[in-house]
């Protein structure tokens, strides 16, 4: 069974940094795009950043220049380095991966359980 497991959230002061990790495990044939989304209380889930298997990246305007997404294809892991954090970055951060499980051989989208990021002012 395929799982995405996130780690690295926590409480940090404004201006600080955090690094999120998300590892995909299970019987996986291939992984296409991986990304990070976030959802703040009372708001819709939004894309933060994503990265293709070839390394092309895309960022929300609100995080450009502060966040960096990267991935280690050998480890099926995606990272989000978050610098210069602001209180408005406070949210639950979710990992997403479009991948092909060995069991079904078709592309499916998987989500992690979410990790809380809280930025205090």
KAVENQUI-V146966 format. One record per residue. N is the residue number from 1. OMEGA is omega in whole degrees, -180 to 180 (NA if undefined). Layout:
N/OMEGA
N/OMEGA
This chain:
1/-178
2/177
3/171
4/-178
5/-178
6/174
7/172
8/178
9/179
10/-180
11/-179
12/177
13/177
14/-177
15/-179
16/-176
17/171
18/176
19/177
20/175
21/177
22/-179
23/175
24/-179
25/-178
26/-179
27/-174
28/178
29/179
30/177
31/178
32/-179
33/171
34/-177
35/177
36/174
37/175
38/178
39/177
40/-180
41/178
42/-179
43/177
44/176
45/-178
46/177
47/174
48/-179
49/172
50/-175
51/179
52/178
53/179
54/176
55/176
56/-174
57/179
58/-177
59/168
60/-179
61/-175
62/-177
63/-179
64/-180
65/180
66/-178
67/176
68/177
69/177
70/180
71/175
72/-175
73/179
74/-179
75/-177
76/-174
77/175
78/-178
79/172
80/175
81/-177
82/179
83/179
84/-176
85/-179
86/177
87/-180
88/173
89/180
90/-177
91/166
92/-178
93/-178
94/174
95/178
96/177
97/172
98/-173
99/178
100/175
101/178
102/-172
103/-175
104/175
105/173
106/-177
107/176
108/179
109/-180
110/-180
111/171
112/-175
113/180
114/176
115/-175
116/171
117/180
118/-180
119/-179
120/-179
121/NA
